[in-house]
Amino acid sequence: MKAFLAALAIVSAQLAAAHYTLPDLIANGTTFPDWVYVRTTQNHYSNAPITDVNSTEFRCYELDLNATPGQTQIATVEAGSTIGFKAV
């Protein structure tokens, strides 16, 4: 019974970790603030899943079309730089 509960806890933890956002750009070891170099979405602080896999929002996770154009900045990095994103 203990093994079953432990396995259930592990599986549940994996499911809970499946939803996240990537608001922070990391360039050459510097982590920039949330949403400076990454476009925000309407539901950027929601971990709710997309329920309609045929929706155009599936790829952009409800891109915020009401955001001010040009609000997201453009990062300049050198060729060969290491870049990444921080999941939240």
PDB file of N, CA, C and O in Angstrom:
ATOM      1  N   MET A   1       0.824  -1.194   0.000  1.00  0.00           N
ATOM      2  CA  MET A   1       0.000   0.000   0.000  1.00  0.00           C
ATOM      3  C   MET A   1       0.868   1.257   0.000  1.00  0.00           C
ATOM      4  O   MET A   1       0.554   2.229  -0.686  1.00  0.00           O
ATOM      5  N   LYS A   2       1.962   1.238   0.771  1.00  0.00           N
ATOM      6  CA  LYS A   2       2.847   2.400   0.812  1.00  0.00           C
ATOM      7  C   LYS A   2       3.487   2.636  -0.549  1.00  0.00           C
ATOM      8  O   LYS A   2       3.648   3.780  -0.974  1.00  0.00           O
ATOM      9  N   ALA A   3       3.854   1.551  -1.232  1.00  0.00           N
ATOM     10  CA  ALA A   3       4.457   1.685  -2.561  1.00  0.00           C
ATOM     11  C   ALA A   3       3.460   2.300  -3.541  1.00  0.00           C
ATOM     12  O   ALA A   3       3.825   3.133  -4.371  1.00  0.00           O
ATOM     13  N   PHE A   4       2.211   1.884  -3.437  1.00  0.00           N
ATOM     14  CA  PHE A   4       1.178   2.439  -4.315  1.00  0.00           C
ATOM     15  C   PHE A   4       1.003   3.935  -4.062  1.00  0.00           C
ATOM     16  O   PHE A   4       0.917   4.714  -5.012  1.00  0.00           O
ATOM     17  N   LEU A   5       0.949   4.342  -2.804  1.00  0.00           N
ATOM     18  CA  LEU A   5       0.796   5.759  -2.477  1.00  0.00           C
ATOM     19  C   LEU A   5       2.006   6.569  -2.931  1.00  0.00           C
ATOM     20  O   LEU A   5       1.862   7.699  -3.399  1.00  0.00           O
ATOM     21  N   ALA A   6       3.190   5.996  -2.792  1.00  0.00           N
ATOM     22  CA  ALA A   6       4.399   6.682  -3.256  1.00  0.00           C
ATOM     23  C   ALA A   6       4.373   6.849  -4.772  1.00  0.00           C
ATOM     24  O   ALA A   6       4.714   7.915  -5.285  1.00  0.00           O
ATOM     25  N   ALA A   7       3.972   5.802  -5.489  1.00  0.00           N
ATOM     26  CA  ALA A   7       3.880   5.881  -6.953  1.00  0.00           C
ATOM     27  C   ALA A   7       2.826   6.902  -7.369  1.00  0.00           C
ATOM     28  O   ALA A   7       3.033   7.655  -8.320  1.00  0.00           O
ATOM     29  N   LEU A   8       1.712   6.930  -6.672  1.00  0.00           N
ATOM     30  CA  LEU A   8       0.655   7.892  -6.964  1.00  0.00           C
ATOM     31  C   LEU A   8       1.147   9.323  -6.740  1.00  0.00           C
ATOM     32  O   LEU A   8       0.835  10.216  -7.527  1.00  0.00           O
ATOM     33  N   ALA A   9       1.903   9.541  -5.688  1.00  0.00           N
ATOM     34  CA  ALA A   9       2.447  10.874  -5.408  1.00  0.00           C
ATOM     35  C   ALA A   9       3.421  11.308  -6.499  1.00  0.00           C
ATOM     36  O   ALA A   9       3.423  12.472  -6.899  1.00  0.00           O
ATOM     37  N   ILE A  10       4.240  10.389  -6.977  1.00  0.00           N
ATOM     38  CA  ILE A  10       5.199  10.706  -8.043  1.00  0.00           C
ATOM     39  C   ILE A  10       4.473  11.057  -9.333  1.00  0.00           C
ATOM     40  O   ILE A  10       4.816  12.039  -9.992  1.00  0.00           O
ATOM     41  N   VAL A  11       3.475  10.265  -9.696  1.00  0.00           N
ATOM     42  CA  VAL A  11       2.709  10.535 -10.913  1.00  0.00           C
ATOM     43  C   VAL A  11       1.976  11.869 -10.791  1.00  0.00           C
ATOM     44  O   VAL A  11       1.938  12.639 -11.750  1.00  0.00           O
ATOM     45  N   SER A  12       1.404  12.147  -9.644  1.00  0.00           N
ATOM     46  CA  SER A  12       0.691  13.409  -9.435  1.00  0.00           C
ATOM     47  C   SER A  12       1.636  14.598  -9.531  1.00  0.00           C
ATOM     48  O   SER A  12       1.270  15.635 -10.085  1.00  0.00           O
ATOM     49  N   ALA A  13       2.827  14.462  -9.008  1.00  0.00           N
ATOM     50  CA  ALA A  13       3.808  15.548  -9.082  1.00  0.00           C
ATOM     51  C   ALA A  13       4.182  15.829 -10.525  1.00  0.00           C
ATOM     52  O   ALA A  13       4.340  16.989 -10.905  1.00  0.00           O
ATOM     53  N   GLN A  14       4.325  14.795 -11.335  1.00  0.00           N
ATOM     54  CA  GLN A  14       4.642  14.980 -12.745  1.00  0.00           C
ATOM     55  C   GLN A  14       3.521  15.725 -13.455  1.00  0.00           C
ATOM     56  O   GLN A  14       3.792  16.600 -14.277  1.00  0.00           O
ATOM     57  N   LEU A  15       2.280  15.401 -13.158  1.00  0.00           N
ATOM     58  CA  LEU A  15       1.150  16.078 -13.787  1.00  0.00           C
ATOM     59  C   LEU A  15       1.081  17.538 -13.364  1.00  0.00           C
ATOM     60  O   LEU A  15       0.789  18.410 -14.182  1.00  0.00           O
ATOM     61  N   ALA A  16       1.344  17.804 -12.114  1.00  0.00           N
ATOM     62  CA  ALA A  16       1.276  19.171 -11.618  1.00  0.00           C
ATOM     63  C   ALA A  16       2.370  20.039 -12.221  1.00  0.00           C
ATOM     64  O   ALA A  16       2.183  21.247 -12.361  1.00  0.00           O
ATOM     65  N   ALA A  17       3.491  19.460 -12.576  1.00  0.00           N
ATOM     66  CA  ALA A  17       4.610  20.215 -13.132  1.00  0.00           C
ATOM     67  C   ALA A  17       4.503  20.396 -14.638  1.00  0.00           C
ATOM     68  O   ALA A  17       5.400  20.979 -15.248  1.00  0.00           O
ATOM     69  N   ALA A  18       3.439  19.916 -15.247  1.00  0.00           N
ATOM     70  CA  ALA A  18       3.337  19.936 -16.705  1.00  0.00           C
ATOM     71  C   ALA A  18       2.921  21.291 -17.261  1.00  0.00           C
ATOM     72  O   ALA A  18       3.076  21.519 -18.461  1.00  0.00           O
ATOM     73  N   HIS A  19       2.409  22.184 -16.454  1.00  0.00           N
ATOM     74  CA  HIS A  19       1.956  23.488 -16.933  1.00  0.00           C
ATOM     75  C   HIS A  19       2.849  24.574 -16.362  1.00  0.00           C
ATOM     76  O   HIS A  19       3.011  24.688 -15.147  1.00  0.00           O
ATOM     77  N   TYR A  20       3.423  25.367 -17.249  1.00  0.00           N
ATOM     78  CA  TYR A  20       4.296  26.442 -16.803  1.00  0.00           C
ATOM     79  C   TYR A  20       4.380  27.497 -17.893  1.00  0.00           C
ATOM     80  O   TYR A  20       3.934  27.272 -19.018  1.00  0.00           O
ATOM     81  N   THR A  21       4.947  28.641 -17.563  1.00  0.00           N
ATOM     82  CA  THR A  21       5.192  29.693 -18.540  1.00  0.00           C
ATOM     83  C   THR A  21       6.690  29.954 -18.590  1.00  0.00           C
ATOM     84  O   THR A  21       7.433  29.531 -17.705  1.00  0.00           O
ATOM     85  N   LEU A  22       7.127  30.650 -19.626  1.00  0.00           N
ATOM     86  CA  LEU A  22       8.542  30.965 -19.812  1.00  0.00           C
ATOM     87  C   LEU A  22       8.702  32.485 -19.931  1.00  0.00           C
ATOM     88  O   LEU A  22       8.994  32.981 -21.019  1.00  0.00           O
ATOM     89  N   PRO A  23       8.516  33.229 -18.840  1.00  0.00           N
ATOM     90  CA  PRO A  23       8.518  34.691 -18.931  1.00  0.00           C
ATOM     91  C   PRO A  23       9.899  35.341 -18.985  1.00  0.00           C
ATOM     92  O   PRO A  23      10.011  36.499 -19.388  1.00  0.00           O
ATOM     93  N   ASP A  24      10.939  34.632 -18.594  1.00  0.00           N
ATOM     94  CA  ASP A  24      12.259  35.243 -18.468  1.00  0.00           C
ATOM     95  C   ASP A  24      13.224  34.753 -19.536  1.00  0.00           C
ATOM     96  O   ASP A  24      13.369  33.549 -19.745  1.00  0.00           O
ATOM     97  N   LEU A  25      13.886  35.691 -20.211  1.00  0.00           N
ATOM     98  CA  LEU A  25      14.959  35.355 -21.135  1.00  0.00           C
ATOM     99  C   LEU A  25      16.255  35.293 -20.350  1.00  0.00           C
ATOM    100  O   LEU A  25      16.505  36.135 -19.488  1.00  0.00           O
ATOM    101  N   ILE A  26      17.075  34.302 -20.644  1.00  0.00           N
ATOM    102  CA  ILE A  26      18.409  34.191 -20.062  1.00  0.00           C
ATOM    103  C   ILE A  26      19.394  34.315 -21.215  1.00  0.00           C
ATOM    104  O   ILE A  26      19.336  33.537 -22.168  1.00  0.00           O
ATOM    105  N   ALA A  27      20.298  35.285 -21.137  1.00  0.00           N
ATOM    106  CA  ALA A  27      21.310  35.474 -22.174  1.00  0.00           C
ATOM    107  C   ALA A  27      22.667  35.643 -21.512  1.00  0.00           C
ATOM    108  O   ALA A  27      22.877  36.565 -20.723  1.00  0.00           O
ATOM    109  N   ASN A  28      23.585  34.740 -21.842  1.00  0.00           N
ATOM    110  CA  ASN A  28      24.941  34.756 -21.276  1.00  0.00           C
ATOM    111  C   ASN A  28      24.948  34.822 -19.752  1.00  0.00           C
ATOM    112  O   ASN A  28      25.736  35.556 -19.156  1.00  0.00           O
ATOM    113  N   GLY A  29      24.066  34.050 -19.135  1.00  0.00           N
ATOM    114  CA  GLY A  29      24.030  33.957 -17.684  1.00  0.00           C
ATOM    115  C   GLY A  29      23.225  35.048 -16.996  1.00  0.00           C
ATOM    116  O   GLY A  29      23.053  34.994 -15.778  1.00  0.00           O
ATOM    117  N   THR A  30      22.728  36.030 -17.728  1.00  0.00           N
ATOM    118  CA  THR A  30      21.910  37.094 -17.153  1.00  0.00           C
ATOM    119  C   THR A  30      20.440  36.753 -17.348  1.00  0.00           C
ATOM    120  O   THR A  30      19.992  36.536 -18.474  1.00  0.00           O
ATOM    121  N   THR A  31      19.691  36.705 -16.250  1.00  0.00           N
ATOM    122  CA  THR A  31      18.254  36.463 -16.325  1.00  0.00           C
ATOM    123  C   THR A  31      17.547  37.808 -16.286  1.00  0.00           C
ATOM    124  O   THR A  31      17.690  38.565 -15.326  1.00  0.00           O
ATOM    125  N   PHE A  32      16.785  38.102 -17.329  1.00  0.00           N
ATOM    126  CA  PHE A  32      16.085  39.376 -17.430  1.00  0.00           C
ATOM    127  C   PHE A  32      14.711  39.264 -16.776  1.00  0.00           C
ATOM    128  O   PHE A  32      14.181  38.160 -16.648  1.00  0.00           O
ATOM    129  N   PRO A  33      14.120  40.397 -16.356  1.00  0.00           N
ATOM    130  CA  PRO A  33      12.813  40.371 -15.681  1.00  0.00           C
ATOM    131  C   PRO A  33      11.704  39.766 -16.544  1.00  0.00           C
ATOM    132  O   PRO A  33      11.827  39.663 -17.765  1.00  0.00           O
ATOM    133  N   ASP A  34      10.630  39.374 -15.883  1.00  0.00           N
ATOM    134  CA  ASP A  34       9.471  38.779 -16.561  1.00  0.00           C
ATOM    135  C   ASP A  34       8.981  39.655 -17.707  1.00  0.00           C
ATOM    136  O   ASP A  34       8.848  40.870 -17.566  1.00  0.00           O
ATOM    137  N   TRP A  35       8.718  39.020 -18.833  1.00  0.00           N
ATOM    138  CA  TRP A  35       8.017  39.589 -19.979  1.00  0.00           C
ATOM    139  C   TRP A  35       8.701  40.797 -20.618  1.00  0.00           C
ATOM    140  O   TRP A  35       8.037  41.554 -21.326  1.00  0.00           O
ATOM    141  N   VAL A  36       9.980  41.004 -20.401  1.00  0.00           N
ATOM    142  CA  VAL A  36      10.686  42.094 -21.076  1.00  0.00           C
ATOM    143  C   VAL A  36      11.001  41.698 -22.516  1.00  0.00           C
ATOM    144  O   VAL A  36      10.757  42.470 -23.443  1.00  0.00           O
ATOM    145  N   TYR A  37      11.544  40.488 -22.703  1.00  0.00           N
ATOM    146  CA  TYR A  37      11.921  40.012 -24.034  1.00  0.00           C
ATOM    147  C   TYR A  37      11.060  38.848 -24.512  1.00  0.00           C
ATOM    148  O   TYR A  37      11.383  38.206 -25.512  1.00  0.00           O
ATOM    149  N   VAL A  38       9.975  38.575 -23.810  1.00  0.00           N
ATOM    150  CA  VAL A  38       9.059  37.488 -24.164  1.00  0.00           C
ATOM    151  C   VAL A  38       7.654  38.079 -24.241  1.00  0.00           C
ATOM    152  O   VAL A  38       7.239  38.808 -23.340  1.00  0.00           O
ATOM    153  N   ARG A  39       6.917  37.768 -25.314  1.00  0.00           N
ATOM    154  CA  ARG A  39       5.554  38.299 -25.463  1.00  0.00           C
ATOM    155  C   ARG A  39       4.632  37.734 -24.385  1.00  0.00           C
ATOM    156  O   ARG A  39       4.653  36.537 -24.098  1.00  0.00           O
ATOM    157  N   THR A  40       3.825  38.613 -23.793  1.00  0.00           N
ATOM    158  CA  THR A  40       2.859  38.156 -22.791  1.00  0.00           C
ATOM    159  C   THR A  40       1.650  37.548 -23.485  1.00  0.00           C
ATOM    160  O   THR A  40       1.394  37.789 -24.665  1.00  0.00           O
ATOM    161  N   THR A  41       0.930  36.766 -22.730  1.00  0.00           N
ATOM    162  CA  THR A  41      -0.311  36.173 -23.203  1.00  0.00           C
ATOM    163  C   THR A  41      -1.436  36.646 -22.291  1.00  0.00           C
ATOM    164  O   THR A  41      -1.178  37.138 -21.193  1.00  0.00           O
ATOM    165  N   GLN A  42      -2.665  36.502 -22.733  1.00  0.00           N
ATOM    166  CA  GLN A  42      -3.801  36.939 -21.911  1.00  0.00           C
ATOM    167  C   GLN A  42      -3.843  36.190 -20.584  1.00  0.00           C
ATOM    168  O   GLN A  42      -4.253  36.747 -19.565  1.00  0.00           O
ATOM    169  N   ASN A  43      -3.432  34.968 -20.597  1.00  0.00           N
ATOM    170  CA  ASN A  43      -3.497  34.128 -19.399  1.00  0.00           C
ATOM    171  C   ASN A  43      -2.099  33.764 -18.908  1.00  0.00           C
ATOM    172  O   ASN A  43      -1.854  32.624 -18.512  1.00  0.00           O
ATOM    173  N   HIS A  44      -1.190  34.725 -18.932  1.00  0.00           N
ATOM    174  CA  HIS A  44       0.205  34.427 -18.609  1.00  0.00           C
ATOM    175  C   HIS A  44       0.456  34.021 -17.164  1.00  0.00           C
ATOM    176  O   HIS A  44       1.512  33.461 -16.872  1.00  0.00           O
ATOM    177  N   TYR A  45      -0.456  34.278 -16.266  1.00  0.00           N
ATOM    178  CA  TYR A  45      -0.268  33.799 -14.898  1.00  0.00           C
ATOM    179  C   TYR A  45      -1.224  32.665 -14.548  1.00  0.00           C
ATOM    180  O   TYR A  45      -1.454  32.375 -13.374  1.00  0.00           O
ATOM    181  N   SER A  46      -1.775  32.032 -15.570  1.00  0.00           N
ATOM    182  CA  SER A  46      -2.664  30.894 -15.372  1.00  0.00           C
ATOM    183  C   SER A  46      -1.940  29.617 -15.767  1.00  0.00           C
ATOM    184  O   SER A  46      -1.240  29.590 -16.780  1.00  0.00           O
ATOM    185  N   ASN A  47      -2.094  28.588 -15.000  1.00  0.00           N
ATOM    186  CA  ASN A  47      -1.534  27.287 -15.353  1.00  0.00           C
ATOM    187  C   ASN A  47      -2.606  26.346 -15.879  1.00  0.00           C
ATOM    188  O   ASN A  47      -2.403  25.133 -15.942  1.00  0.00           O
ATOM    189  N   ALA A  48      -3.748  26.910 -16.257  1.00  0.00           N
ATOM    190  CA  ALA A  48      -4.838  26.090 -16.782  1.00  0.00           C
ATOM    191  C   ALA A  48      -4.471  25.573 -18.170  1.00  0.00           C
ATOM    192  O   ALA A  48      -3.807  26.270 -18.937  1.00  0.00           O
ATOM    193  N   PRO A  49      -4.890  24.381 -18.489  1.00  0.00           N
ATOM    194  CA  PRO A  49      -4.548  23.810 -19.796  1.00  0.00           C
ATOM    195  C   PRO A  49      -5.407  24.383 -20.921  1.00  0.00           C
ATOM    196  O   PRO A  49      -6.489  24.916 -20.675  1.00  0.00           O
ATOM    197  N   ILE A  50      -4.924  24.272 -22.142  1.00  0.00           N
ATOM    198  CA  ILE A  50      -5.730  24.567 -23.326  1.00  0.00           C
ATOM    199  C   ILE A  50      -6.624  23.351 -23.538  1.00  0.00           C
ATOM    200  O   ILE A  50      -6.138  22.220 -23.551  1.00  0.00           O
ATOM    201  N   THR A  51      -7.910  23.572 -23.701  1.00  0.00           N
ATOM    202  CA  THR A  51      -8.836  22.438 -23.815  1.00  0.00           C
ATOM    203  C   THR A  51      -9.216  22.117 -25.249  1.00  0.00           C
ATOM    204  O   THR A  51      -9.692  21.015 -25.520  1.00  0.00           O
ATOM    205  N   ASP A  52      -9.020  23.049 -26.176  1.00  0.00           N
ATOM    206  CA  ASP A  52      -9.361  22.823 -27.580  1.00  0.00           C
ATOM    207  C   ASP A  52      -8.074  22.734 -28.391  1.00  0.00           C
ATOM    208  O   ASP A  52      -7.465  23.758 -28.699  1.00  0.00           O
ATOM    209  N   VAL A  53      -7.657  21.526 -28.737  1.00  0.00           N
ATOM    210  CA  VAL A  53      -6.393  21.344 -29.456  1.00  0.00           C
ATOM    211  C   VAL A  53      -6.457  21.843 -30.893  1.00  0.00           C
ATOM    212  O   VAL A  53      -5.420  21.935 -31.550  1.00  0.00           O
ATOM    213  N   ASN A  54      -7.637  22.166 -31.396  1.00  0.00           N
ATOM    214  CA  ASN A  54      -7.774  22.706 -32.746  1.00  0.00           C
ATOM    215  C   ASN A  54      -7.772  24.235 -32.759  1.00  0.00           C
ATOM    216  O   ASN A  54      -7.829  24.845 -33.827  1.00  0.00           O
ATOM    217  N   SER A  55      -7.710  24.840 -31.604  1.00  0.00           N
ATOM    218  CA  SER A  55      -7.731  26.285 -31.493  1.00  0.00           C
ATOM    219  C   SER A  55      -6.399  26.885 -31.943  1.00  0.00           C
ATOM    220  O   SER A  55      -5.345  26.280 -31.746  1.00  0.00           O
ATOM    221  N   THR A  56      -6.448  28.082 -32.551  1.00  0.00           N
ATOM    222  CA  THR A  56      -5.203  28.780 -32.901  1.00  0.00           C
ATOM    223  C   THR A  56      -4.467  29.235 -31.650  1.00  0.00           C
ATOM    224  O   THR A  56      -3.273  29.528 -31.711  1.00  0.00           O
ATOM    225  N   GLU A  57      -5.153  29.300 -30.527  1.00  0.00           N
ATOM    226  CA  GLU A  57      -4.523  29.680 -29.270  1.00  0.00           C
ATOM    227  C   GLU A  57      -3.624  28.575 -28.729  1.00  0.00           C
ATOM    228  O   GLU A  57      -2.859  28.802 -27.791  1.00  0.00           O
ATOM    229  N   PHE A  58      -3.710  27.398 -29.305  1.00  0.00           N
ATOM    230  CA  PHE A  58      -2.922  26.261 -28.831  1.00  0.00           C
ATOM    231  C   PHE A  58      -1.426  26.552 -28.932  1.00  0.00           C
ATOM    232  O   PHE A  58      -0.677  26.240 -28.006  1.00  0.00           O
ATOM    233  N   ARG A  59      -0.983  27.139 -30.031  1.00  0.00           N
ATOM    234  CA  ARG A  59       0.451  27.380 -30.213  1.00  0.00           C
ATOM    235  C   ARG A  59       0.939  28.614 -29.472  1.00  0.00           C
ATOM    236  O   ARG A  59       2.096  28.664 -29.054  1.00  0.00           O
ATOM    237  N   CYS A  60       0.076  29.611 -29.302  1.00  0.00           N
ATOM    238  CA  CYS A  60       0.503  30.857 -28.659  1.00  0.00           C
ATOM    239  C   CYS A  60      -0.033  30.998 -27.240  1.00  0.00           C
ATOM    240  O   CYS A  60       0.279  31.973 -26.557  1.00  0.00           O
ATOM    241  N   TYR A  61      -0.821  30.055 -26.795  1.00  0.00           N
ATOM    242  CA  TYR A  61      -1.424  30.087 -25.462  1.00  0.00           C
ATOM    243  C   TYR A  61      -2.121  31.417 -25.228  1.00  0.00           C
ATOM    244  O   TYR A  61      -1.808  32.143 -24.285  1.00  0.00           O
ATOM    245  N   GLU A  62      -3.084  31.727 -26.116  1.00  0.00           N
ATOM    246  CA  GLU A  62      -3.900  32.928 -26.036  1.00  0.00           C
ATOM    247  C   GLU A  62      -3.057  34.203 -26.046  1.00  0.00           C
ATOM    248  O   GLU A  62      -3.030  34.949 -25.067  1.00  0.00           O
ATOM    249  N   LEU A  63      -2.383  34.436 -27.143  1.00  0.00           N
ATOM    250  CA  LEU A  63      -1.577  35.636 -27.310  1.00  0.00           C
ATOM    251  C   LEU A  63      -2.414  36.867 -26.999  1.00  0.00           C
ATOM    252  O   LEU A  63      -3.548  36.982 -27.465  1.00  0.00           O
ATOM    253  N   ASP A  64      -1.869  37.778 -26.225  1.00  0.00           N
ATOM    254  CA  ASP A  64      -2.603  38.973 -25.804  1.00  0.00           C
ATOM    255  C   ASP A  64      -2.632  39.990 -26.938  1.00  0.00           C
ATOM    256  O   ASP A  64      -1.704  40.784 -27.087  1.00  0.00           O
ATOM    257  N   LEU A  65      -3.694  39.966 -27.735  1.00  0.00           N
ATOM    258  CA  LEU A  65      -3.817  40.878 -28.867  1.00  0.00           C
ATOM    259  C   LEU A  65      -4.163  42.296 -28.433  1.00  0.00           C
ATOM    260  O   LEU A  65      -4.109  43.220 -29.245  1.00  0.00           O
ATOM    261  N   ASN A  66      -4.516  42.481 -27.166  1.00  0.00           N
ATOM    262  CA  ASN A  66      -4.825  43.813 -26.647  1.00  0.00           C
ATOM    263  C   ASN A  66      -3.600  44.506 -26.062  1.00  0.00           C
ATOM    264  O   ASN A  66      -3.687  45.655 -25.627  1.00  0.00           O
ATOM    265  N   ALA A  67      -2.469  43.824 -26.048  1.00  0.00           N
ATOM    266  CA  ALA A  67      -1.249  44.416 -25.513  1.00  0.00           C
ATOM    267  C   ALA A  67      -0.796  45.556 -26.424  1.00  0.00           C
ATOM    268  O   ALA A  67      -1.078  45.559 -27.622  1.00  0.00           O
ATOM    269  N   THR A  68      -0.104  46.503 -25.848  1.00  0.00           N
ATOM    270  CA  THR A  68       0.406  47.625 -26.626  1.00  0.00           C
ATOM    271  C   THR A  68       1.439  47.119 -27.624  1.00  0.00           C
ATOM    272  O   THR A  68       2.397  46.455 -27.230  1.00  0.00           O
ATOM    273  N   PRO A  69       1.262  47.421 -28.914  1.00  0.00           N
ATOM    274  CA  PRO A  69       2.248  46.976 -29.906  1.00  0.00           C
ATOM    275  C   PRO A  69       3.636  47.507 -29.560  1.00  0.00           C
ATOM    276  O   PRO A  69       3.785  48.655 -29.143  1.00  0.00           O
ATOM    277  N   GLY A  70       4.624  46.680 -29.732  1.00  0.00           N
ATOM    278  CA  GLY A  70       5.992  47.079 -29.441  1.00  0.00           C
ATOM    279  C   GLY A  70       6.346  47.060 -27.974  1.00  0.00           C
ATOM    280  O   GLY A  70       7.422  47.518 -27.591  1.00  0.00           O
ATOM    281  N   GLN A  71       5.450  46.532 -27.138  1.00  0.00           N
ATOM    282  CA  GLN A  71       5.695  46.494 -25.697  1.00  0.00           C
ATOM    283  C   GLN A  71       6.854  45.554 -25.356  1.00  0.00           C
ATOM    284  O   GLN A  71       7.626  45.830 -24.438  1.00  0.00           O
ATOM    285  N   THR A  72       6.975  44.465 -26.080  1.00  0.00           N
ATOM    286  CA  THR A  72       8.061  43.516 -25.853  1.00  0.00           C
ATOM    287  C   THR A  72       9.322  44.051 -26.507  1.00  0.00           C
ATOM    288  O   THR A  72       9.303  44.453 -27.670  1.00  0.00           O
ATOM    289  N   GLN A  73      10.411  44.057 -25.764  1.00  0.00           N
ATOM    290  CA  GLN A  73      11.671  44.570 -26.291  1.00  0.00           C
ATOM    291  C   GLN A  73      12.399  43.496 -27.089  1.00  0.00           C
ATOM    292  O   GLN A  73      12.069  42.314 -27.005  1.00  0.00           O
ATOM    293  N   ILE A  74      13.385  43.916 -27.858  1.00  0.00           N
ATOM    294  CA  ILE A  74      14.201  42.993 -28.647  1.00  0.00           C
ATOM    295  C   ILE A  74      15.573  42.911 -28.000  1.00  0.00           C
ATOM    296  O   ILE A  74      16.246  43.927 -27.821  1.00  0.00           O
ATOM    297  N   ALA A  75      15.981  41.704 -27.650  1.00  0.00           N
ATOM    298  CA  ALA A  75      17.288  41.499 -27.027  1.00  0.00           C
ATOM    299  C   ALA A  75      18.359  41.398 -28.107  1.00  0.00           C
ATOM    300  O   ALA A  75      18.154  40.756 -29.137  1.00  0.00           O
ATOM    301  N   THR A  76      19.491  42.028 -27.868  1.00  0.00           N
ATOM    302  CA  THR A  76      20.632  41.924 -28.771  1.00  0.00           C
ATOM    303  C   THR A  76      21.650  40.997 -28.121  1.00  0.00           C
ATOM    304  O   THR A  76      22.104  41.245 -27.004  1.00  0.00           O
ATOM    305  N   VAL A  77      22.002  39.933 -28.822  1.00  0.00           N
ATOM    306  CA  VAL A  77      22.995  38.985 -28.313  1.00  0.00           C
ATOM    307  C   VAL A  77      24.036  38.735 -29.399  1.00  0.00           C
ATOM    308  O   VAL A  77      23.739  38.821 -30.590  1.00  0.00           O
ATOM    309  N   GLU A  78      25.238  38.431 -28.982  1.00  0.00           N
ATOM    310  CA  GLU A  78      26.327  38.130 -29.906  1.00  0.00           C
ATOM    311  C   GLU A  78      26.126  36.741 -30.501  1.00  0.00           C
ATOM    312  O   GLU A  78      25.535  35.863 -29.871  1.00  0.00           O
ATOM    313  N   ALA A  79      26.622  36.553 -31.717  1.00  0.00           N
ATOM    314  CA  ALA A  79      26.594  35.219 -32.330  1.00  0.00           C
ATOM    315  C   ALA A  79      27.343  34.248 -31.431  1.00  0.00           C
ATOM    316  O   ALA A  79      28.429  34.558 -30.940  1.00  0.00           O
ATOM    317  N   GLY A  80      26.766  33.082 -31.219  1.00  0.00           N
ATOM    318  CA  GLY A  80      27.382  32.073 -30.363  1.00  0.00           C
ATOM    319  C   GLY A  80      27.039  32.219 -28.892  1.00  0.00           C
ATOM    320  O   GLY A  80      27.501  31.431 -28.066  1.00  0.00           O
ATOM    321  N   SER A  81      26.228  33.224 -28.551  1.00  0.00           N
ATOM    322  CA  SER A  81      25.825  33.423 -27.160  1.00  0.00           C
ATOM    323  C   SER A  81      24.951  32.267 -26.695  1.00  0.00           C
ATOM    324  O   SER A  81      24.280  31.616 -27.496  1.00  0.00           O
ATOM    325  N   THR A  82      24.969  32.027 -25.414  1.00  0.00           N
ATOM    326  CA  THR A  82      24.091  31.027 -24.813  1.00  0.00           C
ATOM    327  C   THR A  82      22.814  31.731 -24.387  1.00  0.00           C
ATOM    328  O   THR A  82      22.849  32.702 -23.630  1.00  0.00           O
ATOM    329  N   ILE A  83      21.675  31.229 -24.884  1.00  0.00           N
ATOM    330  CA  ILE A  83      20.395  31.810 -24.497  1.00  0.00           C
ATOM    331  C   ILE A  83      19.464  30.711 -24.004  1.00  0.00           C
ATOM    332  O   ILE A  83      19.666  29.534 -24.299  1.00  0.00           O
ATOM    333  N   GLY A  84      18.452  31.103 -23.256  1.00  0.00           N
ATOM    334  CA  GLY A  84      17.474  30.146 -22.756  1.00  0.00           C
ATOM    335  C   GLY A  84      16.308  30.890 -22.132  1.00  0.00           C
ATOM    336  O   GLY A  84      16.221  32.116 -22.211  1.00  0.00           O
ATOM    337  N   PHE A  85      15.423  30.141 -21.517  1.00  0.00           N
ATOM    338  CA  PHE A  85      14.250  30.701 -20.864  1.00  0.00           C
ATOM    339  C   PHE A  85      14.105  30.081 -19.489  1.00  0.00           C
ATOM    340  O   PHE A  85      14.450  28.917 -19.290  1.00  0.00           O
ATOM    341  N   LYS A  86      13.599  30.848 -18.543  1.00  0.00           N
ATOM    342  CA  LYS A  86      13.368  30.359 -17.187  1.00  0.00           C
ATOM    343  C   LYS A  86      11.893  30.027 -17.040  1.00  0.00           C
ATOM    344  O   LYS A  86      11.037  30.891 -17.232  1.00  0.00           O
ATOM    345  N   ALA A  87      11.595  28.789 -16.704  1.00  0.00           N
ATOM    346  CA  ALA A  87      10.214  28.346 -16.508  1.00  0.00           C
ATOM    347  C   ALA A  87       9.726  28.751 -15.125  1.00  0.00           C
ATOM    348  O   ALA A  87      10.465  28.705 -14.142  1.00  0.00           O
ATOM    349  N   VAL A  88       8.461  29.149 -15.080  1.00  0.00           N
ATOM    350  CA  VAL A  88       7.836  29.531 -13.807  1.00  0.00           C
ATOM    351  C   VAL A  88       6.607  28.684 -13.619  1.00  0.00           C
ATOM    352  O   VAL A  88       5.909  28.823 -12.615  1.00  0.00           O
TER     353      VAL A  88
END
